[in-house]
Amino acid sequence: GTWLNRDNGWQAGSWGSPGKLQNPSNVTRIARAMTAEDSAKHPQIVFYQAGIGTGLGLYDQLLGGGTGMGLSENIREAYAFLGTNYSTEDGLSKPDSIFLLGFSRGAFTARSLGGFIAAVGILTKKAMPFFYECFADWEHAGDDDYAPRFIDAYCAAFPAEAETYMFAYRKHLLSLGLTQEVQIKCIGVWDTVGALGVPVNPFLQRLGLPSFIREYAWYDTRLSDVVENAFQALALDEHRAPYSPAVWELDEGSTTNLKQVWFPGAHSNVGGSFEDYGVANLTLSWMMDQMSGATRDATKPFESLDWIMFDKEYVQRCLDWTARWYDEQPERKVYKGWAMGKVYNSNTFPKSLAGAATRTPGLYRETDYATGKYTEEYLRKTNEYIHASVRMRMEQGGREVEPKSKIGVFFRKIWRTIAFQKQLNAYRPQRKGGVFHGAGPLHGWRLEAGDKTQHDQGAGTDESRRACWKYEGKLQPPGRLLREDVFAEKGFEEMYLRHGGKSEGEGKITFLESPSSAGKRISGSSGNAKTF
């Protein structure tokens, strides 16, 4: 969880405000929600790593979080844990299952770790003493001036030919019995940011660090077929320019099950770190439904090793805590409803000096991994969806992005007085640009469902009636669709939707049929384990 440390979570006071415990991110909360064993008695082993920028000193918090320093160390530590603990198939039990989760820079770490595993596999215990050399060889693949440290003469490909070189590298490790090919069951991330998966601080680049992008270009965050499932929750309302989302794209013929869903909220709303967990609970429950297999193909048998089992009582406590917090707020009726939580403005001073940018779902372009810049080619197979909470927030009159700090709230009151504004603006992600505000993230997209459009949206199970967003803008040929994601019946999303009683929006949400009756649970040996 970026900027959040599950174990040393004290946030020092500033500007006259007292210190307090940090608010746990969704990575922290999902780690705490995992049960010790699944339904088939397989141990669920958790390795939690604090995100970049969670050190106690100003140097760690400013430079570590702002530049990506420490990423290499984090990847090495997580991989060393896997190499030490991973158990292969031995004839009596199946191999361990690997799940990787992260938020923001932690998401980048998870994706990069997945890239390293895809390139090298999991080194055997006899090869682990040479792990650093192997990591350095992968790290510098594509570097013309680099001489491989571990495997040199054995590989015919040159390091500059990165993909060919790493294929030959892994093949030779396998022939020597030094590595093992593995599958990653799932990578689940909240809002990976930056063209290469890490935000670029433009001021540090101008201060003599122009090689920053090149330094981290070797981290391969693309999806490999080694990854069976990949899920990403994305923030519609993040406006910081360095925090552009790193959207996944599937290669032609890829077998990975990919789903990327857009939610209302800024980066930290979606990943969780504010006192108001209204939006964070949306993305947490959504991720739990994906990782637990609740939304899987119901025609296939359920295998407990393929999914994670969560403690529903812990999730219930999280929802109860949020409800109690709302009850203590002066405007609790405004924010307490499902999908109505506060959406904060993240692009405040001094962060705003780095520039602003509106996110553009369904319209992102390919990234040149050598330069970190976008090309002219639009991403194609991204499997993007819009969450139902966006539609419901619009329909129920949820509020637009608003300031979090006291000084921000003060200046907003002054502006409302000057502008004779009686009410705060409603949430309008489709808005056109104006004198005092830019265009919304869904400008150019039209909400449709069968023969109805815009706000009066019923959502049945009939595909022709399912809510979707149709692009009618000018950035690319019109007609592209972003469908609304569907809920798992009796899943964690439904649990949140119905928390505290029947929800007004329940009848307008599309549900999948419950897969619980499809197939039988296969009870594997209790010697198997899951590693996170």
C-alpha positions in Angstrom: 0.0 0.0 0.0 1.8 3.1 -1.2 2.5 5.7 1.4 0.9 3.4 4.0 2.7 1.1 6.4 0.6 -1.5 8.0 3.0 -2.0 11.0 4.4 1.5 11.5 1.3 3.5 10.7 1.8 6.7 12.7 1.3 9.9 10.7 3.1 12.9 12.2 1.2 16.1 12.8 1.8 19.2 10.7 0.6 22.8 10.4 -0.8 22.7 14.0 -2.7 19.4 13.5 -2.0 16.5 15.9 -0.5 13.3 14.8 -2.7 10.2 14.2 -2.8 6.7 12.9 -2.6 6.3 9.2 -5.8 5.2 7.5 -5.2 1.7 6.1 -5.1 1.3 2.4 -7.1 -1.3 0.5 -4.0 -3.4 0.3 -3.7 -3.4 4.1 -7.4 -4.2 4.5 -7.5 -7.0 2.0 -4.4 -8.5 3.6 -6.2 -8.5 7.0 -9.3 -9.9 5.4 -7.6 -13.1 4.2 -8.4 -16.1 6.3 -5.5 -18.3 7.6 -6.9 -21.2 5.5 -9.3 -21.6 2.7 -12.3 -23.9 2.6 -10.1 -26.9 1.7 -7.6 -26.2 4.5 -4.9 -24.8 2.3 -2.8 -22.2 4.2 -3.1 -18.7 2.9 0.3 -17.1 3.5 0.6 -13.3 3.3 3.7 -11.3 2.7 3.0 -7.7 3.3 5.3 -5.0 2.1 5.0 -1.3 3.0 4.8 1.0 -0.1 7.4 3.3 -1.4 7.6 6.5 0.7 6.5 5.0 4.1 9.8 5.5 5.9 9.9 7.6 9.0 12.2 10.3 7.6 11.4 13.2 5.3 13.9 11.9 2.7 12.1 8.6 2.5 8.6 10.2 2.3 9.6 12.8 -0.3 12.2 11.2 -2.5 11.1 7.6 -2.1 7.5 8.3 -2.9 8.1 11.0 -5.4 10.7 9.4 -7.6 10.2 5.6 -7.3 13.5 5.1 -5.3 13.4 1.8 -3.6 11.4 -0.1 -6.2 14.3 -2.4 -7.1 14.7 -3.3 -3.4 11.0 -4.0 -3.0 10.9 -6.3 -6.0 14.0 -8.2 -4.8 12.6 -8.6 -1.3 9.2 -9.9 -2.5 10.9 -12.3 -5.0 13.3 -13.6 -2.3 10.3 -14.4 -0.1 8.7 -16.4 -3.0 11.9 -18.2 -3.8 12.4 -19.3 -0.2 8.8 -20.4 0.4 7.4 -21.6 -3.0 6.6 -25.3 -3.1 6.3 -27.1 -6.4 4.1 -30.0 -7.4 5.5 -33.2 -5.9 3.1 -35.9 -7.0 1.0 -35.7 -3.9 0.0 -32.1 -3.9 -0.3 -29.3 -6.5 2.1 -26.3 -6.6 1.4 -23.3 -4.5 -0.7 -20.5 -5.9 0.7 -17.0 -6.3 -1.4 -13.8 -6.0 0.1 -10.3 -6.3 -1.7 -7.2 -5.1 -0.8 -3.5 -4.8 -1.9 0.1 -4.8 -0.2 2.9 -6.8 3.6 2.4 -6.6 2.8 -0.9 -4.8 0.8 -1.8 -7.8 3.8 -1.0 -10.0 5.9 -3.3 -7.7 3.4 -6.1 -8.1 3.2 -5.7 -11.8 7.0 -5.6 -12.1 7.4 -8.6 -9.9 5.0 -10.4 -12.2 7.1 -9.4 -15.2 10.3 -10.8 -13.5 8.6 -14.1 -12.7 7.3 -14.3 -16.3 10.9 -13.7 -17.6 12.9 -15.9 -15.3 10.5 -18.1 -13.4 11.0 -19.0 -9.7 14.6 -19.8 -9.0 15.2 -23.1 -7.2 16.8 -23.0 -3.8 20.2 -24.0 -5.1 20.0 -21.1 -7.6 18.9 -18.5 -5.0 22.5 -17.6 -4.0 22.8 -16.2 -7.6 19.5 -14.4 -7.4 21.1 -10.9 -7.4 23.1 -11.6 -10.6 20.0 -13.0 -12.3 18.0 -9.9 -11.2 20.7 -7.6 -12.5 20.7 -9.4 -15.9 16.9 -9.0 -16.2 17.2 -5.4 -15.0 19.6 -4.4 -17.7 18.1 -6.5 -20.6 18.1 -4.1 -23.5 21.2 -2.2 -22.3 23.7 -2.1 -25.1 26.7 -1.6 -22.7 25.7 -4.2 -20.1 27.7 -7.5 -19.7 25.5 -10.3 -18.2 26.7 -11.3 -14.7 25.3 -14.8 -14.4 24.7 -16.2 -17.9 26.9 -14.8 -20.7 28.4 -17.2 -23.1 25.5 -19.6 -22.9 23.1 -17.2 -24.5 23.3 -16.6 -28.2 21.0 -13.5 -28.0 22.5 -10.1 -27.1 21.2 -8.2 -24.1 20.1 -5.4 -26.4 17.6 -7.8 -27.9 15.7 -7.8 -24.6 12.8 -10.3 -25.3 14.9 -12.7 -27.4 17.7 -12.5 -24.8 15.4 -13.2 -21.8 13.7 -16.1 -23.6 17.1 -17.7 -24.2 18.2 -16.8 -20.6 15.2 -18.6 -19.1 15.5 -21.6 -21.4 19.1 -22.1 -20.2 18.2 -21.7 -16.6 15.6 -24.5 -17.1 18.1 -26.7 -18.8 20.4 -26.4 -15.8 17.6 -27.1 -13.3 18.1 -23.6 -11.8 14.5 -22.3 -12.2 11.0 -23.6 -12.6 8.2 -22.2 -14.7 5.2 -21.1 -12.7 1.8 -19.6 -13.2 0.6 -16.5 -11.4 -3.0 -17.0 -10.4 -3.8 -13.3 -10.2 -2.5 -9.8 -10.2 -4.9 -7.3 -8.6 -4.0 -3.6 -8.5 -5.6 -0.3 -7.5 -4.7 2.5 -9.9 -1.3 1.9 -11.2 0.0 5.4 -12.3 2.5 6.9 -14.8 3.3 5.9 -18.3 5.6 3.1 -17.1 3.7 2.4 -13.9 5.3 5.1 -11.6 4.6 8.8 -11.5 7.3 11.0 -13.0 8.1 14.2 -11.0 8.8 16.8 -13.7 10.7 19.0 -11.4 13.2 16.4 -10.5 13.7 15.8 -14.2 14.4 19.5 -14.7 16.9 19.5 -11.8 19.3 17.2 -13.6 17.7 13.8 -13.5 16.7 13.4 -17.2 17.6 9.7 -17.0 14.8 9.0 -14.5 12.4 7.4 -17.0 15.2 5.4 -18.6 16.3 4.1 -15.2 13.0 2.4 -14.6 12.2 1.5 -18.2 13.5 -2.1 -17.6 10.6 -2.8 -15.2 8.3 -4.9 -17.4 4.7 -4.2 -16.3 3.1 -5.7 -19.4 0.9 -8.8 -19.0 2.3 -12.2 -19.8 0.3 -15.4 -20.4 2.0 -16.6 -17.1 -0.7 -14.4 -15.4 -4.0 -16.2 -15.4 -6.1 -13.3 -14.1 -5.5 -9.5 -14.0 -7.8 -7.0 -12.3 -7.4 -3.2 -12.0 -9.6 -0.6 -10.3 -9.0 2.8 -11.9 -9.9 6.3 -10.6 -12.0 8.5 -12.9 -11.4 11.7 -11.0 -7.6 11.9 -10.5 -6.3 15.1 -12.1 -2.5 15.2 -11.3 -0.6 15.1 -14.5 2.2 12.7 -13.3 -0.5 10.3 -12.2 -1.9 9.2 -15.6 -3.1 5.6 -15.3 -1.0 2.7 -16.6 -3.7 0.8 -18.4 -3.1 -2.8 -19.3 -3.4 -4.1 -22.9 -3.6 -7.8 -23.9 -1.5 -9.1 -26.8 -3.1 -10.9 -29.7 -3.9 -14.4 -28.7 -3.4 -13.8 -24.9 -5.1 -16.2 -22.6 -5.1 -13.9 -19.6 -8.5 -13.0 -18.1 -8.3 -9.2 -17.8 -10.8 -6.8 -16.3 -10.2 -3.0 -15.7 -13.0 -1.0 -14.1 -13.4 2.7 -13.7 -14.8 4.0 -10.4 -15.7 7.6 -9.2 -13.0 9.1 -7.1 -9.4 10.3 -7.0 -6.3 8.1 -6.7 -6.5 7.7 -2.9 -10.3 7.4 -2.9 -9.9 4.3 -5.0 -6.9 2.9 -3.3 -8.1 3.8 0.2 -6.3 6.2 2.6 -8.9 8.9 3.5 -11.2 8.8 6.5 -14.1 8.6 4.2 -14.0 5.0 2.9 -17.2 5.3 0.8 -15.4 4.9 -2.5 -12.7 2.7 -1.1 -15.3 0.2 0.1 -16.6 0.0 -3.5 -13.2 -0.9 -4.9 -12.3 -3.2 -2.0 -15.6 -5.2 -2.3 -15.2 -5.3 -6.1 -11.6 -6.6 -5.8 -12.6 -9.2 -3.3 -15.3 -10.5 -5.7 -12.7 -10.9 -8.4 -10.1 -12.5 -6.2 -12.5 -14.9 -4.5 -13.8 -16.3 -7.8 -17.3 -14.9 -7.4 -17.3 -13.5 -10.9 -15.6 -16.4 -12.6 -17.0 -18.5 -15.4 -19.8 -20.4 -13.7 -19.5 -23.3 -16.2 -16.1 -24.2 -14.9 -15.6 -26.2 -11.6 -14.4 -24.3 -8.6 -10.9 -25.1 -7.5 -10.1 -23.6 -4.1 -6.4 -23.1 -4.9 -7.3 -20.8 -7.8 -8.9 -18.2 -5.5 -8.6 -16.4 -2.2 -11.0 -16.9 0.8 -11.9 -13.8 2.8 -13.3 -13.3 6.3 -16.8 -11.8 5.8 -16.9 -10.7 9.5 -13.9 -8.5 8.9 -15.5 -7.0 5.8 -18.7 -6.4 7.8 -16.6 -4.6 10.5 -15.1 -2.3 7.8 -18.6 -1.4 6.5 -19.9 -0.8 10.0 -16.9 1.4 10.8 -17.6 3.5 7.7 -21.3 3.8 8.7 -20.4 5.0 12.2 -18.0 7.5 10.8 -20.7 8.9 8.5 -23.1 9.2 11.5 -20.6 11.5 13.2 -20.4 13.9 10.2 -22.6 17.1 10.0 -23.6 16.2 6.4 -24.0 12.5 6.9 -27.2 12.3 4.8 -25.4 13.7 1.7 -22.6 11.1 1.7 -23.8 8.0 3.5 -25.6 6.4 0.6 -24.0 3.7 -1.6 -21.7 5.4 -4.2 -22.2 8.8 -2.6 -19.0 9.0 -0.6 -16.8 12.1 -0.8 -14.6 12.5 -3.9 -11.6 14.6 -3.0 -9.6 17.0 -5.2 -6.0 15.5 -5.2 -4.5 18.2 -7.4 -3.9 20.9 -4.7 -1.0 23.1 -4.0 1.9 22.4 -4.2 1.1 19.2 -6.2 -0.7 21.3 -8.7 2.6 22.8 -9.8 3.3 19.6 -11.6 0.4 20.2 -13.9 -3.2 18.9 -14.4 -4.6 16.3 -16.7 -8.1 14.8 -17.1 -8.3 11.0 -17.4 -9.7 9.5 -20.6 -11.2 6.0 -20.2 -11.2 3.9 -23.3 -8.9 6.4 -25.1 -5.4 5.7 -23.9 -2.6 5.1 -26.3 0.3 2.7 -26.4 3.5 3.4 -24.5 7.0 3.3 -25.9 8.9 1.5 -23.2 12.2 2.9 -24.4 11.1 6.5 -23.8 8.1 6.2 -21.5 6.1 8.4 -23.9 2.7 7.7 -25.5 2.6 6.8 -29.2 -0.1 7.6 -31.7 -1.7 4.1 -31.5 -4.7 3.7 -29.3 -4.8 0.7 -27.0 -7.1 -2.0 -28.3 -7.8 -5.0 -26.1 -8.0 -3.3 -22.6 -11.2 -4.9 -21.4 -12.3 -1.6 -19.7 -15.6 -1.3 -17.9 -17.5 1.5 -16.0 -18.7 0.7 -12.5 -22.4 1.0 -11.8 -21.5 3.5 -8.9 -20.7 6.1 -11.6 -24.3 5.9 -13.0 -25.8 5.8 -9.5 -23.8 8.7 -8.3 -25.1 10.8 -11.2 -28.7 9.7 -10.8 -28.8 10.2 -7.0 -27.2 13.7 -7.2 -23.8 12.8 -5.6 -21.4 15.7 -5.2 -18.7 16.7 -7.5 -15.0 16.7 -6.6 -14.4 18.8 -3.5 -11.5 20.0 -1.3 -10.3 18.0 1.7 -8.2 20.5 3.6 -9.7 23.1 5.9 -8.2 25.9 3.9 -9.6 24.4 0.7 -13.1 24.3 2.2 -12.7 27.9 3.4 -11.8 29.2 -0.1 -14.7 27.2 -1.6 -17.1 29.0 0.7 -15.7 32.3 -0.4 -16.1 31.4 -4.0 -19.6 30.2 -3.5 -20.5 33.5 -1.9 -18.9 35.5 -4.7 -20.6 33.3 -7.4 -24.0 33.3 -5.6 -23.9 29.5 -5.6 -26.4 28.1 -3.2 -25.6 24.4 -3.7 -22.5 22.5 -4.4 -22.1 21.1 -8.0 -23.5 17.6 -8.7 -21.3 14.9 -10.1 -21.1 15.3 -13.8 -18.3 13.2 -15.4 -19.7 14.0 -18.9 -19.5 17.7 -18.5 -18.0 19.9 -21.2 -15.1 22.2 -20.5 -15.9 25.7 -19.3 -14.2 28.9 -18.1 -13.6 27.7 -14.6 -13.3 23.9 -15.1 -12.1 21.4 -17.6 -14.0 18.7 -19.4 -15.1 15.7 -17.4 -13.4 12.3 -17.8 -16.4 10.9 -19.6 -16.9 13.9 -21.9 -17.8 12.5 -25.4 -19.3 9.3 -23.9 -23.1 8.8 -23.8 -24.8 6.6 -21.2 -27.2 4.1 -22.9 -29.2 1.0 -21.9 -31.4 -0.5 -24.6 -33.8 2.2 -25.8 -33.2 4.5 -22.8 -30.4 7.0 -22.4 -28.8 9.0 -19.6 -30.2 9.0 -16.1 -33.3 6.8 -16.2 -31.4 3.5 -16.3 -32.9 0.2 -15.4 -30.4 -2.7 -15.7 -31.6 -6.2 -16.4 -29.7 -9.3 -17.3 -30.5 -8.9 -21.0 -27.3 -7.8 -22.7 -29.3 -5.4 -25.0 -30.7 -3.7 -21.8 -27.4 -3.6 -19.9 -26.1 -0.1 -19.3 -23.1 0.9 -21.4 -21.2 4.0 -22.4 -21.0 4.8 -26.1 -18.2 7.1 -27.4 -19.4 10.0 -29.7 -16.4 12.3 -29.3 -13.7 13.4 -31.8 -10.5 11.7 -30.5 -11.0 8.5 -32.5 -13.8 7.0 -34.7 -17.0 7.0 -32.7 -19.0 3.9 -31.7 -16.6 2.4 -29.1 -18.4 0.9 -26.1 -17.5 0.7 -22.4 -20.0 -1.7 -20.8 -21.1 -1.4 -17.2 -19.5 -4.1 -15.0 -21.9 -6.6 -13.4 -22.1 -7.7 -9.8 -21.6 -11.2 -8.5 -24.8 -12.5 -6.8 -24.3 -12.9 -3.0 -20.8 -11.4 -3.3 -19.0 -8.7 -1.4 -20.3 -5.9 -3.7 -23.9 -7.0 -3.0 -23.0 -7.2 0.7 -21.9 -3.5 0.6 -24.9 -2.5 -1.6 -27.3 -3.9 0.9 -25.4 -2.8 4.0 -27.8 -1.2 6.5 -30.9 -2.3 4.6 -32.2 -2.5 1.1 -30.5 0.0 -1.2 -32.5 2.3 -3.5 -30.2 1.4 -6.4 -30.4 -2.4 -5.9 -33.1 -2.8 -8.6 -30.9 -1.0 -11.1 -27.8 -3.1 -10.8 -27.0 -6.0 -13.1 -26.1 -9.2 -11.3 -24.4 -12.4 -12.5 -25.9 -15.7 -11.6 -24.2 -17.1 -8.5 -21.4 -19.6 -9.6 -21.5 -21.3 -6.3 -23.6 -24.2 -7.6 -21.5 -24.7 -10.8 -19.2 -27.6 -10.4 -17.8 -29.1 -7.2 -15.1 -27.8 -4.9 -12.0 -30.0 -5.3 -10.4 -30.7 -2.0 -6.7 -30.7 -2.5 -4.0 -31.7 -0.1 -3.6 -29.5 2.9 0.1 -29.3 2.0 -0.7 -26.8 -0.7 -0.4 -23.1 0.1 -1.2 -19.7 -1.4 1.3 -17.0 -1.4 0.5 -13.3 -1.6 
